[in-house]
């Protein structure tokens, strides 16, 4: 019996299912719902994704300043008020069943969709340092372009294992901060282009040991090289570690992911699998910002709508 005759009209059949409830996923839901398409989003944590961990946002259009949780709530309410369905759960596998895409989740319920938008985001490799958890969003940041303006005219530190991100962060923060310490354990990283910049101090072969502060914010960082400890006064540390794409549920990785598990999409956010689209940090993108994630979600939604209108006449 064809799948359509079993599940049509069922609450677990959707036009579009979005995997991930961050800014890209919620934006996609808003655009799909406004077009009168049945859409749901699957999120294993609180809706909002990384937004809920951001204390203060100052680079999102329309808001001079807004907290991450507040922006997440506004997006969630906008999406659900116009019909998007929130599904609490973790996606374990996506597959193809007849014309539909099948989504298997941790709650044991199988759901089906004409199109899927993957917006599952990424997981950062965490910096292993004493005291770090206490100062997340109070001096500790994983995004220089998101939080760099908060460090204006202040002494800062950049560290991590991703060379390209470190270089980008140095260049972005150079005109904002009063001084920059670059602490990098890998001595093979080349920072010679900054050797004549007196405000940039390179500490190759060192690693961050511990972060200190008061009840409000961080105030200094201790670094270690061969058991030699140095304590550096700094109000912000920007961590530039490798990102791990959340794609473990994709059973067609060889088709739609590259060697680092980033989902490959085109300018329409389409992948090489018909009916599967990707948006936000999990996908190929030049800039990982809130505003670009929202843009990706909108484009992916419009592409999914166009696909359904063409393929499901």
C-alpha positions in Angstrom: 0.0 0.0 0.0 1.5 3.4 -0.9 2.6 5.5 2.0 0.3 8.4 1.0 -2.8 6.3 1.6 -1.6 5.4 5.2 -0.5 8.8 6.5 -2.5 11.5 4.6 -4.3 13.5 7.2 -2.2 12.1 10.0 -0.7 14.6 12.5 2.8 13.2 11.7 2.6 14.1 8.0 4.1 17.5 7.1 4.8 19.6 4.0 8.1 20.7 5.5 9.9 19.4 8.6 12.8 21.5 9.9 15.6 19.8 11.9 16.7 22.3 14.5 15.0 25.1 16.4 17.7 27.8 16.2 17.4 31.1 14.4 17.8 29.5 10.9 15.2 26.8 11.7 12.7 29.1 13.3 13.0 31.6 10.4 12.4 28.8 8.0 9.3 27.8 9.9 7.9 31.4 9.8 8.3 31.6 6.0 6.7 28.2 5.5 3.8 28.8 7.8 3.1 32.2 6.3 2.8 30.5 2.9 0.1 28.2 4.5 2.3 25.1 4.4 2.2 22.6 7.2 5.5 22.9 9.0 7.1 21.6 12.1 10.5 21.8 13.7 12.3 19.2 15.8 14.5 20.5 18.6 16.1 18.4 21.3 16.7 21.3 23.6 14.9 24.6 24.3 13.8 26.4 21.1 16.3 29.0 20.1 19.4 26.9 19.8 22.6 28.9 20.7 20.5 32.0 21.1 19.5 31.0 24.6 23.2 31.0 25.6 23.9 34.6 24.4 23.6 37.2 27.1 23.5 40.3 24.9 23.1 40.7 21.2 24.0 44.1 19.6 24.5 43.2 15.9 21.0 41.9 14.9 19.0 44.4 12.7 16.1 46.0 14.4 17.4 45.7 18.0 20.0 48.0 19.4 20.4 45.5 22.1 18.5 42.3 23.0 19.2 39.2 25.0 19.5 35.9 23.2 16.6 34.3 25.2 14.4 37.2 24.4 15.1 37.0 20.7 14.6 33.2 20.8 11.2 33.7 22.5 10.1 36.2 19.9 11.0 33.9 17.1 9.4 30.9 18.7 6.2 32.8 19.4 6.0 34.2 15.9 6.5 30.7 14.4 4.1 28.8 16.6 1.4 31.5 16.6 1.1 31.2 12.8 1.0 27.4 12.9 4.5 25.9 13.1 4.5 22.8 15.3 7.2 22.4 18.0 8.4 18.8 18.4 10.6 18.0 21.3 13.0 15.3 20.4 16.3 14.3 18.8 16.5 13.2 15.2 18.2 9.8 14.9 17.9 9.2 11.1 16.4 10.6 8.0 15.5 8.3 5.1 13.3 8.1 2.0 10.0 6.3 2.0 8.2 6.4 -1.4 7.9 10.1 -2.3 8.3 11.2 1.3 11.3 11.9 3.5 11.0 9.9 6.8 12.3 11.3 10.0 12.9 9.0 12.9 13.2 10.6 16.3 14.1 9.7 19.9 10.5 9.7 21.0 9.8 6.7 18.8 7.4 8.5 16.5 8.1 8.4 12.8 7.2 11.5 10.9 7.1 12.2 7.1 7.6 15.3 5.1 7.6 16.4 1.4 10.7 18.4 2.2 13.3 18.7 4.9 15.3 21.7 6.0 18.4 20.7 7.9 19.2 23.5 10.4 20.8 21.5 13.2 23.7 23.8 13.7 27.2 23.0 15.0 28.8 22.1 18.2 32.0 23.9 19.2 35.0 22.2 20.6 35.0 23.5 24.1 38.1 25.2 25.6 39.3 23.1 28.5 40.3 25.6 31.1 39.5 26.0 34.8 36.8 28.5 35.6 35.5 28.9 32.0 31.9 27.9 32.7 31.4 30.7 35.2 32.3 33.4 32.6 30.5 32.2 29.5 28.9 35.4 28.1 30.6 37.4 30.8 33.9 37.7 29.0 34.2 34.3 27.4 32.9 34.2 23.8 33.0 31.8 20.9 32.2 34.4 18.3 34.4 37.5 17.7 32.0 39.0 15.1 29.1 38.6 17.4 30.6 40.0 20.6 33.6 42.0 19.5 31.9 45.3 19.9 31.5 44.6 23.6 35.3 44.5 23.9 35.8 47.9 22.4 39.0 49.6 23.8 39.6 46.7 26.2 42.5 44.2 26.6 41.5 40.9 25.0 42.8 37.4 24.3 42.3 35.2 21.3 42.9 31.4 21.5 42.0 28.2 19.8 42.9 25.4 17.4 41.4 26.8 14.2 44.0 28.9 12.4 41.7 30.6 9.9 39.3 31.6 12.6 42.1 33.0 14.7 43.4 35.1 11.8 39.8 36.4 11.0 39.3 37.2 14.7 42.5 39.1 14.9 41.7 41.2 11.8 38.2 41.9 13.0 39.1 42.8 16.6 42.3 44.7 15.7 40.5 48.0 15.3 38.2 47.5 18.3 40.5 46.4 21.2 43.3 48.3 22.9 45.6 45.2 22.9 45.3 41.6 21.8 47.1 38.5 23.2 47.1 35.6 20.8 47.6 32.4 22.8 48.1 29.4 20.6 49.5 26.0 21.6 50.4 25.1 18.0 53.8 26.6 17.3 53.4 25.9 13.5 50.7 28.6 13.1 52.2 31.5 11.2 51.5 35.0 12.7 54.3 36.8 10.9 51.9 39.2 9.2 51.3 40.8 12.6 54.9 41.1 13.8 55.0 44.9 13.3 51.8 45.5 15.1 52.8 46.5 18.7 49.3 46.0 20.0 49.2 42.3 19.1 51.3 40.0 21.3 51.8 36.4 20.1 52.2 33.6 22.6 53.0 30.5 20.6 53.4 27.2 22.4 51.3 28.4 25.3 47.8 27.2 26.3 45.1 28.7 28.5 45.2 27.2 32.0 42.6 29.1 34.1 40.1 32.0 33.8 39.7 34.4 36.8 37.2 37.0 37.6 34.7 38.5 40.1 31.0 37.8 40.4 30.2 39.9 37.3 32.9 39.3 34.7 36.3 37.8 34.0 39.4 39.8 34.8 42.4 37.8 33.9 43.7 34.5 32.3 46.6 32.3 33.3 48.5 30.6 30.5 51.0 27.8 30.7 54.1 26.8 28.7 56.2 23.9 30.0 54.9 24.5 33.5 55.8 28.2 33.3 52.7 30.2 34.4 51.9 33.7 33.3 48.8 35.6 34.4 47.5 38.2 31.9 44.9 40.9 32.8 42.1 40.7 30.2 38.4 41.3 30.1 37.5 39.1 27.1 38.7 35.9 25.6 37.6 34.8 22.2 37.8 31.1 21.5 38.4 30.0 17.9 38.1 26.3 18.0 37.0 23.9 15.3 33.3 23.4 14.8 31.6 20.0 14.6 28.5 19.9 12.3 25.5 18.2 13.9 24.9 15.7 11.0 25.1 12.3 12.7 21.5 11.5 11.6 22.2 11.9 7.9 22.5 8.5 6.2 23.5 10.0 2.9 26.6 11.9 4.1 28.7 10.9 1.1 26.2 12.6 -1.1 25.4 15.9 0.8 28.3 16.4 3.2 31.9 17.2 2.7 34.9 15.7 4.4 34.3 17.8 7.6 30.6 16.8 7.7 29.4 20.3 6.6 26.3 20.0 4.5 26.9 21.1 0.9 24.3 23.4 -0.5 23.9 25.9 -3.4 22.8 29.5 -3.3 19.2 28.3 -3.1 20.2 26.2 0.0 19.4 23.0 -2.0 21.5 19.8 -1.5 22.1 17.1 -4.1 19.2 15.1 -2.6 15.9 16.3 -4.0 13.7 17.8 -1.3 16.5 18.3 1.3 17.7 21.8 2.0 20.2 23.1 4.5 20.5 26.4 6.4 22.6 28.1 9.0 25.9 27.0 10.6 25.5 23.3 9.7 25.7 24.2 6.0 28.4 25.7 3.8 28.5 29.4 4.5 31.1 32.2 4.5 29.9 33.9 7.7 28.4 32.3 10.8 26.3 35.2 12.1 22.7 35.4 13.4 21.7 37.6 10.5 23.1 35.3 7.9 21.5 32.2 9.6 18.1 34.0 9.5 18.7 34.7 5.8 19.6 31.1 5.1 16.4 29.9 6.8 14.3 32.2 4.7 16.0 31.2 1.5 15.7 27.5 2.4 12.0 27.8 3.2 11.3 29.6 -0.1 13.2 26.9 -2.0 11.4 24.1 -0.2 8.0 25.8 -1.0 9.0 26.1 -4.7 10.1 22.5 -4.7 6.8 21.2 -3.3 4.8 23.3 -5.7 6.6 21.9 -8.6 7.0 18.2 -7.5 3.7 17.8 -5.6 1.2 19.1 -8.1 
